[in-house]
Every structure is written in structure tokens, then in C-alpha cells.
């Protein structure tokens, strides 16, 4: 967004969030660029001013927005994992988020429409995973500092484990509508973080 | 297979395993029914005798075969999870299997070609998950009987958690080529099974 005026940034943000809402409600196959223009009251010239790459670039921006929502929907817990109660609240927020989301993952839907393997789509996923794992790692390290998680636990590996568990649980939830795997996965992973000999 | 003679069952099995090998090596988009006939030295009449539903029914049979392989590749460990060493061997076998498999999951590839939501495709997935979770649950219960896992652990939930963790880790492995999430996920889940106070 370097070089955009405040007004330009607001216009761009209006286009992206409007496109994201359309894609969420109408589905990606039923949404055209013209629908986005109508919904966001934007001219074709404006849209291509902010997204010279057209559809692909707009979809990438929507993917970035949806990726940011994956994380913001886990707040305020994700940024404050400093007690077992906070970890439990985070676990509950994650389960509630994906139960609410149901069978259709907006980020997944957008990503299937962006040419896979393009640097842009890869970067969105890498950035999401990295930020998510970074926050969880910070949480594990905070628990280690507080003496609640054993010092020999590899905090980065634990963060990877938690993200993988969420992914697998959400995959089952999306396929079956049942959150049992997600819940059980998170519960077992959190049990694994508790120190041996903690009773 | 009710009603098939031994010879008929062998022919059917030859067609299914030949089709599976073709799909694994050539990829699903490049494989036609004619390729399967040539590879398995089968006439069109024979093929439709064993698979009256044609391509779709043959693909479902291949999906069943690949689902069975998901489980058999975890043997002999999966059926003998009676010590922590056995669980560790199982964990290593799962990681090795999916590292070997790499970015292309044959079961996933076949399933994307079978009309999703058909009773047949749904049944293949449900049967796989059920058998997989059943074996893991039996393993957790064996460890409980041996006093190695706390009696209050919900063995069925632990089995669901392990399957979800494998799914999520494999999803990352398929996308990135990195087994770190799968390994970390399994390690943390197994740590969660160890009893509190076991030192």
C-alpha cells in the first residue's frame, strides 16, 4: 500500500472487503468483477487503478484479508496465552470459530481460485502460518517463563503441532460437520504441553 | 464381492490394482478406461461385467484399495500398540509413509474424481476413518489396561485426536514438502497421552 493516500487506501479497503463479503455470501463461482463493482460502487477504472492485475490481484487481496481474519478471530486470546485458562479460552474460540464457519472456508475458497503455486498465493499461506505459529510459540514461551510448561519443550515445534492439529480437525469438521476431531485434537495437544508430574 | 467365483474375484482384483498403479504413475487426468483395459489385459465386456457402473464404480474400487493401503502401510505397528516403543514405531512409520508419498496422495486424487457426496465415496472415507480410529482406540485401551495411560483418558477421543493430527500434518507436508508439522503434531499428541506424574 506504499504510496496510497489515506483516501486511496480507504477505497482499496472498501473494494477488498466488499469483494470478500460477496464471495462469502454468493460463492466464488457466482461472483464476477461486475458484481464487485456494483456492490462496492466502484468504476472499472478505479478497480484497475488499485488492482492493475485485475481479478487475480483482487482475489489475492481478499485472500490476505481472510488470512488476517483467521488470526483476528482468535483474539484476544491468541496474543495473551499466559495461563492455562487463557489457553483453554483460545481453544474454545478456535472451535467456536470453525463451528460457526461450517463447511465453507472462505480462505480456502479464494485460494482455489488463485493460480496455485504463484508467488503471491504461496506468500499468503506462508505469512499466515508464520504469524499463527509465532503467536503460539510466544504463548508457549510465556508459559515456560512462568514455570507452567517444561523448559525442555521445543516451543516452535509445539506451535507447529498446534497449527497442524487445528488444520486436521478443521478438515474433518468441513467434511463431516462434526467438531469432535478438532476438540479432541486440541485437548490432547494441550495435555501434551502440561508438564510431566504436574499431577 | 458376494457371488464372485475365486477366478472372478482374482480378475476383479487384477483390474483394480492395475488401475490403481496406472493412476499412481500416470496421474488421474491422463488415464482413460482404455489405458486400464490395455494395462490389465481386460476386454471392455469384462470390465463392465465387474463394474457395471463403469468409470465411477472402478474409481470407487480404487479408492477402497488406496484407503486399505493407508492402514496396511501402518502395519504391523497399528495393530499392536501395546507399549510406548510400539507407539513410537507407529509414529515413525506414519511419518515415513507420508514423506515417501510426497505431494500427491493417491486416495485424495481418486476421491476428487468420484462425485463428492455420493453415498459410495462418503462410505469409503467413513470406513477408513472408522477402522483407523478403531485401531488407535484399541491401542490406547491396551495402554490403559497396562497402566501406561491414565484410566480417565477418553480412548475414542484420543483416537480422533491422533487421526486429526495426522491429517493436518499431512496437509502441510503435501503443501510444503516439510514433515515438521506432522512429526511435531504426533509427538505432542503422544506426549498428551502419557500420564501426568510419569516423570
Interface residues (C-beta under 8 A of the other chain):
Chain A: X125 X129 X154 X157 X158 X160 X161 X162 X163 X164 X165 X166 X167 X168 X169 X170 X171 X172 X175 X180 X181 X182 X183 X184 X185 X187 X188 X189 X190 X191 X192 X193 X194 X196 X197 X198 X199
Chain B: X125 X129 X154 X157 X158 X160 X161 X162 X163 X164 X165 X166 X167 X168 X169 X170 X171 X172 X175 X180 X181 X182 X183 X184 X185 X187 X188 X189 X190 X191 X192 X193 X194 X196 X197 X198 X199
